[in-house]
């Protein structure tokens, strides 16, 4: 059976729109710049589409020296190079404490004005790496849990067939999407090889209300969780869709669309 990568996605700011890339660079934290930034409120609690669905309407694009963010025709540029005026902000991603660098007031004000509330944008502080739960030798930026979220197109096809809807796979915010195989074949793999890089499965992905947000409109519905609950309930009644992986061996700097996934 042949498995081929059909799309790659990096989400520079946690819960904002992602970038669709032909090649994605690898790092010690997953894809380079994936969930590298994060919005926090006045209490320094992290913000996601769970609280503010319209965050999905902010689009992102990684340029040579900056991150471009657009919302309703307005564009913001954030230098990839850290600003010289460093302010540290303590926050949490779920129960894990994190420390980030606060972006300048102009950047924070731009988001605050468009969200109608006071927020700050912080970037990952690599000097204090955040280990993956139960995998202390592997790290992430501000992702919810693990380095790479992988979903097969056949898993999405089966979901749409069962729901009778034509939902897009982007609501699951995967990093790697592939073709080939049976639905949820990604759950059965242990180690895989993409090019000269080896990844290993870490856990199934439990799904929440964010998957019910249509990424093009920010409209919130009941699908796909309603349908998934009929056939994808796992441990502790969690709804599972997709699989997390970690990078265990890197021989090339990036992963590319069109590359084969080899099962080890």
N, C-alpha and C positions, 0 to 999 in steps of 0.2 A: 504494500500500500504506500502511495506517495502522499506526503504532506508538504505543502508549500506555503510560505508566508505571503499573505495577500495585502496586508497593511500593517504599518507601525505607527504608534501614537505616543507622544510625550505630552504631559500636562504640566507646563512650567509652574503655574500657580494652582495650588490645591483648590479643586472644585470649579475653576474657570474652564472655558473651552480649551480643548487640546490642539495639538499640531499633528497633521498627517504627514509623515516623512517617508521618503524613499530609503533613507539610511538613518539609523539611530546609533549614536555613540554610546559605548559602555563605560561605566564608572564603578567605583567601589560601592555605590549607593543605588544601583540599578541603571536605567538610562540617564545619561548626562542631562541635568536640569529637570528631571521628572520630579514634580512636587517640590521644587527647589525653593519656591516662595509660598507664603501662606498669609491669609488675612486673619486678623484678630480684632476683637472688639475692645471697648474701653477697659474691660476687666482682664484683657489678654487671653480670653477664651477663643479658640479657633473657630472660624466660620466656614460653613459649607452650604451646598445647595439644600441640605436638610432644613436649614433655617431661612435661607434666602435663595429660592429657586432660580431667580433671574441671574444668578452668577453664571449660569451656563451660557448666557447671551454675550458675555465678555469673551472675545476671541483673542487668541495669542499666536504669535509667530516669532520664532527665534531667528534673529539676524546675526550678522558677523560680529557685531560688538554691542548689541542691545536686544532686549525683549520688547517687541511691539504689542501693545494691548489696545483693542478697539472696542468701543461700545456706542451704539447708535450714532455712528459717524464721527465720534471723537476718538482720537488716538493718543496714547501715552507711550513714551519710550523710557525704558529702565535700563541703564548701563549694566552689562554683564560684569564689569569690574566694580568691586565694592567701593562705595563712597568713602571718602577719607574721614568724615565725621561719623564715628561709630557709636551707636547707642544699642545696648543690649536689652532684649525683652525676654522675660521668662514666660513660657506658656506650657501647654500640654497638648499632646495628641492622644486623645482618650485618657488613659491612666499614666502615660509616659511623659515625664518632664522633658521639655526641649528648651533650648536657648537659641535665639535668632538675632540677627542684626536688623534693626529698624531702618527702613528706607526713609529718605528725606521727607520733609513736610509737604513739599509740592506733590510728590507721588501719593502720599497718604491722603492729602486733601482731595486729590482727583477722585480716588475711590470713595471717600466720605461723601462728596457732593453727589455722586451718582447712586449711592446706596441709601442716602438720606439718614445716615447715622455715622457716628464717629468710629472710624476704623484705622488700623495701621497695617502696613504691609511689611512683613519680615522675611528675610532670606536665611537659608540654612547656614549654620555655623559649623563648618567642617571640623573645627578643633574639638568639638564635643559630639562625636558620632553617636547616632541612636541605633542600638542593636535591634535586630529582629527578635521577636518573642520566640524563645526556645531555639534560637540560632544565633548565639551571642557573637559569633565570628563574622556575621554578615550584617550590613547596615542599610538604612534608608534615610532619605531626607525627611519630608513631612508627609509621606504616604501613610495611609491608615495602618498598614500592617507589613507588607512584604515588597520585594523588589519588582517582580514582573507579574502582571496579570495576563493570562493567556486564555483565549477562547477560540473554539473552532466554529467555522461558519455553519457546519451541520447542526451544532447545538442551537444556534439561532434559528435555523430553518425549521427544526422540530418545534421550537417554542411558538413560532408564528403559525405553524400548521395546527397546533393544539389550541391556540387562542383565537384563530380565525382573523388575526390582525396582521398588518404589514409593518411591524415595528423595526426600527433601526438598531443595529448592534451597538451604536455609539452610546446609548444610554447605559451600557455596562462599563464604559470607560476602560477598556482593556489596553494593554501596551502592545501585545502581539496577537494578531488575528490570522488564522491559517485556513486553508482548504484541505479537504480530503478526510477520509475515515468516517466512522459512525458518530452520531451525536454523543457528546461528552467523552470522546476518546481521550481528551486531555486529562481527564481524571485518573486514567489508568496508567499513565506514564510515570516512571520514576526519574530516570535521567534521559535528557535529550541533547543532541548536538546540532547547533546551527552554525554552519561554516566550521571554524576551528574552535568555537566556544561551546562550553558544556554548561547546561543548566540542570538543576535538580528540583523536583517537586517539593513544596513545603507544606501546603494545606489547601483544602478547597475554599472557595471564596463564598462567604455568607453574605446575602444580599439584603438591602434595606430600602426604605422609601425613595431613595435617590434614583433608583432604577425606574420609578414611575413618573419621572420628570422628562417630558419630551424636550430634547436638547436644542431643538430649533425654535421653540416657542416659549419654553419655561412652563408650559401647561402641565398641571399635576393630575394624574388619573389613578386608577386602581391596578392597571396592568403595567408590567408583566407579573407582579407578585401574586395576583389572584390565580393566574393560570399555573405559575411555577409551584405554588403551594399544593397543587393537586398531584404532582409527580416528582418534585425535587426537594422534598423535606429530608434533612439529614439529622445529625446528632443534635440533641436538645431542640428539635423542631426547627432548626435553622434552615432557611431556604438557600440552596447551594447552586451556583452557576459560574463556571469558570474555575481555573486553578492557578494558584500562586507558585512561582518558581524563584530560585535564587541562582546567582552566577557562581559556579564553583571552579571554573577554569577558563581563562581568557587568553586566546592566542592572537586574535585580531581586534582592531579598535572598534569595530562596529558590526551591526547586524543589518541586513539589507532585505528589502522586499524582493520576492522571487527566490530567495534561498530555501533549500530543502530543510525540513526538520527530520533528523535521523533519530530513531529510537534506540537507545543503548540498553 
